[in-house]
Amino acid sequence: MAKGQYSAQVIWQGRLGGFVYKKDAFGEQVISIYKGKPRNPRTEAQQLVRAKFALMRSMGSIFSPATALGMKQYAASKRMYPDNCFMTKNYPNVTGTAADNVSIDPSKIICSWGNLTGVVFSSAIGTSTPGTVTVSVTDINAGIGKASSEDSIYAFVYCPDAKAGVLSAAAKRTDGATLSVRYPNSWSGLEVHVYGFVYSAAHD
């Protein structure tokens, strides 16, 4: 059973499952793995948890340009850092039965989270310009709720083999908008994955 307490700032402190939640010196919430007091700190199960955690830290670093925007408002509402939000959202999707074979399906990676919905990104396509992919946007929520033409849309290109990613420049939220992302020539012929998200002018 989870034990903990809520501070005056409504920041969760304590252990919940395999995670420990606490405040840092700036009052922000940080997350770490609960290590306990193991008799043998190098059991296969413990090494597997550490490997999953290490993968998430590495992936969080790669995706930080995207999550710094895509999870900014959600993280602020939870008094957490965007990188911590990335870890909590994606850790459950990490697979592997041993420390040397942990992985996460790129199609299941979450790099944005919030309340604004209604933008559909097309499949990314290559262009006649080498090292460039484009995505178009269909806005099915324009003018509804907090959706605004002042919202910004972004695309993030991730290359698993290169262990790196590139964030596009912002584009205004309009139906039919197109985003082009330039990635390094060294990625030519490698698999890439493209993620799209909206950063709301209403900060949600």
VOBA-1610 file (N, C-alpha, C; in pm, whole numbers, padded with zeros to 5 digits, always signed):
BEGIN
Met+00086-00120+00000Met+00000+00000+00000Met+00088+00123+00000Ala+00054+00220-00079Ala+00134+00341-00089Ala+00119+00424+00038Lys+00228+00478+00085Lys+00226+00565+00201Lys+00290+00697+00162Gly+00231+00805+00207Gly+00289+00935+00174Gly+00201+01044+00229Gln+00236+01166+00197Gln+00159+01277+00246Gln+00159+01387+00142Tyr+00058+01472+00148Tyr+00053+01587+00059Tyr+00105+01709+00135Ser+00194+01782+00072Ser+00246+01903+00133Ser+00146+02016+00110Ala+00178+02132+00163Ala+00090+02247+00145Ala+00082+02287-00001Gln+00186+02252-00079Gln+00186+02285-00221Gln+00123+02176-00306Val+00062+02078-00243Val-00003+01967-00311Val+00098+01892-00398Ile+00213+01864-00340Ile+00314+01783-00406Ile+00321+01649-00335Trp+00305+01542-00412Trp+00306+01409-00353Trp+00446+01374-00307Gln+00455+01329-00180Gln+00581+01284-00126Gln+00562+01146-00066Gly+00650+01056-00101Gly+00639+00921-00049Gly+00662+00820-00158Arg+00637+00694-00129Arg+00660+00588-00226Arg+00528+00541-00283Leu+00526+00523-00414Leu+00409+00470-00484Leu+00459+00366-00581Gly+00437+00239-00548Gly+00489+00131-00631Gly+00641+00133-00630Gly+00701+00137-00749Gly+00846+00136-00758Gly+00908+00274-00765Phe+00828+00381-00743Phe+00880+00516-00753Phe+00874+00589-00619Val+00967+00680-00598Val+00969+00766-00481Val+00951+00910-00529Tyr+00853+00980-00473Tyr+00825+01118-00509Tyr+00870+01209-00395Lys+00943+01315-00430Lys+00989+01409-00328Lys+01011+01546-00390Lys+01035+01647-00305Lys+01061+01782-00352Lys+01211+01806-00359Asp+01251+01889-00458Asp+01390+01929-00462Asp+01405+02063-00390Ala+01525+02122-00398Ala+01553+02245-00326Ala+01469+02362-00374Phe+01412+02350-00495Phe+01331+02458-00551Phe+01181+02434-00530Gly+01148+02328-00458Gly+01008+02298-00433Gly+00939+02224-00544Glu+01016+02180-00645Glu+00958+02105-00757Glu+00964+01956-00728Gln+00871+01881-00787Gln+00866+01738-00763Gln+00964+01663-00852Val+01036+01570-00793Val+01128+01485-00867Val+01095+01340-00835Ile+01133+01251-00925Ile+01100+01109-00912Ile+01226+01026-00920Ser+01234+00925-00837Ser+01345+00831-00845Ser+01291+00691-00819Ile+01373+00590-00847Ile+01332+00452-00824Ile+01349+00417-00676Tyr+01252+00347-00623Tyr+01262+00301-00485Tyr+01359+00185-00478Lys+01466+00204-00404Lys+01569+00101-00397Lys+01553+00010-00276Gly+01491+00062-00169Gly+01474-00020-00050Gly+01607-00058+00012Lys+01607-00171+00080Lys+01729-00222+00141Lys+01749-00367+00096Pro+01789-00384-00030Pro+01799-00520-00084Pro+01913-00600-00022Arg+01891-00729-00006Arg+01997-00816+00041Arg+02101-00837-00068Asn+02052-00845-00191Asn+02142-00860-00305Asn+02105-00755-00408Pro+02178-00643-00412Pro+02141-00533-00501Pro+02162-00562-00649Arg+02210-00682-00683Arg+02234-00712-00823Arg+02151-00831-00870Thr+02033-00847-00814Thr+01945-00951-00864Thr+01901-00915-01005Glu+01859-01012-01081Glu+01815-00987-01218Glu+01698-00889-01222Ala+01606-00903-01127Ala+01489-00814-01125Ala+01531-00670-01101Gln+01625-00649-01009Gln+01669-00513-00979Gln+01749-00453-01095Gln+01829-00535-01160Gln+01903-00486-01275Gln+01809-00450-01390Leu+01700-00526-01402Leu+01602-00497-01507Leu+01536-00362-01481Val+01498-00335-01356Val+01437-00207-01322Val+01534-00093-01350Arg+01660-00111-01311Arg+01760-00007-01334Arg+01780+00018-01484Ala+01778-00089-01562Ala+01796-00075-01707Ala+01679+00001-01768Lys+01557-00027-01723Lys+01440+00044-01773Lys+01447+00192-01735Phe+01489+00216-01612Phe+01501+00354-01566Phe+01607+00428-01646Ala+01719+00361-01672Ala+01826+00423-01750Ala+01781+00454-01892Leu+01703+00363-01951Leu+01651+00387-02085Leu+01561+00509-02086Met+01477+00524-01984Met+01387+00637-01978Met+01463+00768-01960Arg+01570+00765-01883Arg+01651+00886-01867Arg+01715+00925-02000Ser+01764+00825-02073Ser+01826+00851-02203Ser+01722+00904-02302Met+01605+00839-02308Met+01500+00883-02399Met+01448+01021-02360Gly+01440+01046-02230Gly+01394+01176-02183Gly+01486+01288-02229Ser+01616+01259-02231Ser+01713+01357-02279Ser+01695+01383-02429Ile+01673+01276-02505Ile+01654+01291-02650Ile+01528+01372-02680Phe+01421+01342-02608Phe+01292+01406-02634Phe+01272+01537-02560Ser+01371+01582-02483Ser+01351+01701-02400Ser+01312+01826-02479Pro+01362+01847-02605Pro+01315+01965-02678Pro+01164+01962-02703Ala+01109+01841-02722Ala+00965+01827-02744Ala+00888+01835-02613Thr+00932+01762-02512Thr+00857+01760-02386Thr+00863+01893-02312Ala+00970+01971-02335Ala+00980+02103-02271Ala+00862+02190-02309Leu+00805+02166-02428Leu+00686+02238-02473Leu+00561+02152-02459Gly+00570+02028-02510Gly+00453+01942-02514Gly+00399+01901-02379Met+00484+01902-02277Met+00438+01866-02142Met+00454+01980-02043Lys+00486+02099-02092Lys+00514+02212-02004Lys+00398+02245-01911Gln+00281+02266-01969Gln+00167+02308-01887Gln+00116+02195-01798Tyr+00117+02072-01851Tyr+00075+01959-01769Tyr+00170+01942-01651Ala+00301+01953-01678Ala+00400+01940-01571Ala+00381+02048-01465Ala+00355+02171-01510Ala+00336+02281-01416Ala+00214+02256-01327Ser+00109+02199-01386Ser-00012+02172-01306Ser+00012+02065-01201Lys+00111+01979-01225Lys+00144+01871-01132Lys+00264+01905-01044Arg+00318+02026-01061Arg+00439+02068-00990Arg+00552+01970-01013Met+00570+01931-01137Met+00675+01838-01177Met+00754+01899-01292Tyr+00870+01840-01321Tyr+00946+01877-01439Tyr+00892+01800-01559Pro+00898+01858-01680Pro+00853+01786-01799Pro+00923+01651-01817Asp+01054+01644-01785Asp+01125+01516-01798Asp+01067+01409-01707Asn+01022+01450-01586Asn+00960+01354-01495Asn+00827+01306-01549Cys+00751+01398-01612Cys+00624+01360-01672Cys+00647+01262-01786Phe+00751+01288-01866Phe+00784+01197-01975Phe+00810+01057-01920Met+00883+01049-01810Met+00915+00919-01753Met+00791+00846-01703Thr+00704+00916-01630Thr+00586+00849-01574Thr+00489+00805-01683Lys+00481+00882-01794Lys+00391+00845-01903Lys+00445+00729-01986Asn+00577+00719-01997Asn+00636+00621-02088Asn+00693+00497-02021Tyr+00725+00505-01894Tyr+00784+00389-01826Tyr+00698+00263-01839Pro+00565+00273-01827Pro+00483+00151-01839Pro+00494+00083-01976Asn+00541+00155-02078Asn+00550+00097-02212Asn+00687+00037-02242Val+00778+00044-02146Val+00910-00016-02165Val+00897-00167-02150Thr+00952-00240-02244Thr+00946-00386-02240Thr+01085-00445-02228Gly+01090-00572-02191Gly+01218-00640-02178Gly+01213-00736-02061Thr+01281-00847-02075Thr+01282-00948-01970Thr+01416-00955-01897Ala+01514-00880-01948Ala+01647-00877-01886Ala+01709-00740-01910Ala+01809-00708-01831Ala+01869-00575-01837Ala+01930-00543-01972Asp+01966-00646-02049Asp+02033-00621-02177Asp+01938-00619-02296Asn+01806-00624-02272Asn+01715-00621-02388Asn+01592-00533-02365Val+01609-00429-02284Val+01495-00337-02262Val+01480-00245-02383Ser+01357-00210-02414Ser+01329-00122-02527Ser+01189-00064-02513Ile+01159+00033-02599Ile+01025+00089-02604Ile+00987+00107-02750Asp+00867+00068-02784Asp+00816+00082-02920Asp+00802+00231-02951Pro+00873+00283-03052Pro+00863+00426-03083Pro+00721+00476-03106Ser+00635+00387-03155Ser+00496+00428-03181Ser+00417+00451-03052Lys+00472+00408-02939Lys+00403+00424-02811Lys+00462+00536-02726Ile+00563+00605-02779Ile+00625+00712-02702Ile+00531+00833-02695Ile+00517+00887-02576Ile+00432+01004-02552Ile+00523+01122-02518Cys+00517+01227-02601Cys+00602+01343-02574Cys+00522+01470-02549Ser+00389+01459-02545Ser+00305+01574-02511Ser+00183+01524-02436Trp+00128+01612-02353Trp+00011+01574-02275Trp-00062+01701-02233Gly-00194+01702-02252Gly-00271+01819-02213Gly-00418+01800-02243Asn-00491+01909-02237Asn-00636+01903-02254Asn-00683+01937-02395Leu-00596+01996-02475Leu-00638+02042-02606Leu-00635+01928-02707Thr-00745+01908-02777Thr-00754+01801-02877Thr-00807+01857-03008Gly-00810+01775-03109Gly-00876+01815-03232Gly-00786+01841-03351Val-00654+01825-03333Val-00564+01840-03446Val-00516+01702-03490Val-00530+01672-03618Val-00489+01543-03671Val-00369+01566-03762Phe-00260+01495-03734Phe-00140+01506-03817Phe-00139+01392-03917Ser-00106+01424-04041Ser-00099+01321-04145Ser+00026+01237-04125Ser+00037+01129-04200Ser+00160+01052-04199Ser+00272+01137-04257Ala+00389+01125-04196Ala+00503+01202-04245Ala+00547+01147-04380Ile+00586+01237-04467Ile+00632+01194-04599Ile+00766+01260-04631Gly+00846+01191-04708Gly+00972+01249-04751Gly+00946+01352-04860Thr+01045+01435-04885Thr+01032+01537-04989Thr+01145+01521-05090Ser+01140+01604-05193Ser+01245+01598-05293Ser+01377+01651-05239Thr+01367+01720-05124Thr+01488+01769-05059Thr+01539+01663-04964Pro+01658+01610-04985Pro+01711+01505-04897Pro+01718+01554-04752Gly+01684+01464-04660Gly+01692+01499-04519Gly+01579+01585-04470Thr+01465+01583-04538Thr+01352+01664-04495Thr+01224+01580-04497Val+01143+01591-04393Val+01012+01528-04392Val+00907+01637-04367Thr+00787+01616-04417Thr+00679+01711-04396Thr+00556+01639-04341Val+00478+01712-04264Val+00349+01662-04216Val+00248+01773-04236Ser+00127+01737-04272Ser+00021+01835-04285Ser-00077+01818-04171Val-00155+01921-04147Val-00244+01923-04031Val-00388+01940-04075Thr-00476+01860-04017Thr-00620+01878-04035Thr-00676+01920-03899Asp-00730+02039-03892Asp-00781+02092-03766Asp-00931+02066-03756Ile-00967+01971-03671Ile-01109+01936-03657Ile-01172+02004-03535Asn-01099+02096-03473Asn-01148+02160-03352Asn-01131+02312-03357Ala-01111+02368-03476Ala-01086+02511-03488Ala-01202+02592-03433Gly-01170+02686-03347Gly-01272+02776-03293Gly-01359+02715-03185Ile-01328+02592-03141Ile-01409+02526-03039Ile-01333+02527-02906Gly-01401+02562-02798Gly-01338+02563-02667Gly-01221+02658-02663Lys-01108+02609-02617Lys-00988+02692-02606Lys-00902+02688-02731Ala-00945+02615-02833Ala-00867+02610-02956Ala-00860+02750-03016Ser-00740+02787-03061Ser-00720+02922-03111Ser-00622+02922-03228Ser-00641+03016-03317Ser-00547+03030-03428Ser-00411+03079-03378Glu-00405+03120-03253Glu-00279+03162-03193Glu-00201+03044-03136Asp-00263+02925-03134Asp-00192+02806-03089Asp-00077+02776-03185Ser+00026+02712-03135Ser+00139+02674-03218Ser+00143+02523-03234Ile+00180+02476-03350Ile+00194+02332-03374Ile+00341+02301-03402Tyr+00382+02183-03358Tyr+00521+02140-03372Tyr+00526+01996-03421Ala+00636+01961-03482Ala+00665+01822-03516Ala+00804+01789-03462Phe+00820+01667-03414Phe+00949+01622-03362Phe+00988+01495-03434Val+01107+01492-03492Val+01156+01377-03566Val+01259+01303-03481Tyr+01236+01174-03461Tyr+01323+01092-03377Tyr+01384+00979-03460Cys+01515+00961-03450Cys+01585+00855-03521Cys+01644+00759-03417Pro+01586+00639-03402Pro+01635+00543-03302Pro+01782+00505-03320Asp+01825+00485-03444Asp+01964+00445-03467Asp+02062+00554-03429Ala+02024+00678-03454Ala+02111+00791-03421Ala+02098+00832-03275Lys+01993+00782-03209Lys+01965+00819-03070Lys+01959+00972-03056Ala+01883+01033-03145Ala+01871+01179-03147Ala+01739+01220-03207Gly+01703+01345-03187Gly+01579+01396-03242Gly+01593+01543-03280Val+01501+01591-03363Val+01502+01729-03409Val+01361+01785-03397Leu+01349+01903-03336Leu+01220+01970-03322Leu+01203+02073-03433Ser+01083+02078-03490Ser+01056+02174-03596Ser+01041+02314-03538Ala+01042+02411-03626Ala+01003+02547-03586Ala+00852+02548-03567Ala+00803+02645-03493Ala+00659+02654-03468Ala+00586+02702-03592Ala+00464+02651-03608Ala+00375+02700-03713Ala+00241+02733-03649Lys+00171+02830-03701Lys+00041+02866-03646Lys-00062+02759-03677Arg-00154+02742-03586Arg-00257+02640-03599Arg-00361+02683-03702Thr-00352+02627-03820Thr-00451+02652-03925Thr-00478+02521-03997Asp-00600+02503-04042Asp-00635+02382-04115Asp-00556+02377-04245Gly-00489+02266-04267Gly-00408+02251-04387Gly-00266+02299-04372Ala-00228+02340-04251Ala-00091+02385-04229Ala+00007+02270-04254Thr+00126+02305-04296Thr+00229+02205-04325Thr+00356+02236-04245Leu+00412+02134-04185Leu+00537+02147-04112Leu+00646+02070-04186Ser+00760+02132-04204Ser+00875+02065-04263Ser+00986+02060-04160Val+01047+01945-04149Val+01154+01928-04051Val+01279+01879-04122Arg+01386+01950-04103Arg+01515+01913-04161Arg+01596+01833-04059Tyr+01643+01716-04100Tyr+01724+01635-04009Tyr+01862+01611-04070Pro+01960+01565-03992Pro+02097+01549-04043Pro+02106+01453-04162Asn+02194+01483-04254Asn+02213+01397-04371Asn+02258+01257-04331Ser+02323+01246-04215Ser+02371+01116-04168Ser+02257+01021-04137Trp+02134+01075-04127Trp+02018+00989-04101Trp+01960+00930-04228Ser+02014+00966-04342Ser+01961+00919-04469Ser+01961+00766-04473Gly+01845+00709-04506Gly+01831+00564-04513Gly+01797+00499-04380Leu+01795+00578-04272Leu+01761+00524-04141Leu+01613+00545-04111Glu+01562+00467-04020Glu+01422+00479-03979Glu+01404+00604-03892Val+01300+00681-03921Val+01268+00796-03837Val+01121+00791-03800His+01088+00851-03688His+00949+00859-03641His+00917+01006-03615Val+00796+01045-03651Val+00756+01186-03639Val+00639+01197-03543Tyr+00650+01292-03449Tyr+00547+01316-03348Tyr+00499+01460-03361Gly+00370+01482-03353Gly+00316+01616-03363Gly+00238+01653-03238Phe+00240+01781-03204Phe+00162+01827-03089Phe+00132+01975-03102Val+00036+02019-03021Val-00006+02160-03020Val+00034+02222-02888Tyr+00091+02342-02895Tyr+00118+02419-02774Tyr+00016+02532-02770Ser-00072+02528-02673Ser-00187+02617-02670Ser-00152+02757-02622Ala-00206+02854-02691Ala-00191+02992-02647Ala-00263+03015-02515Ala-00359+02927-02484Ala-00434+02935-02359Ala-00363+02862-02246His-00244+02808-02275His-00160+02741-02174His-00228+02619-02112Asp-00290+02536-02197Asp-00344+02411-02147Asp-00288+02296-02229
//
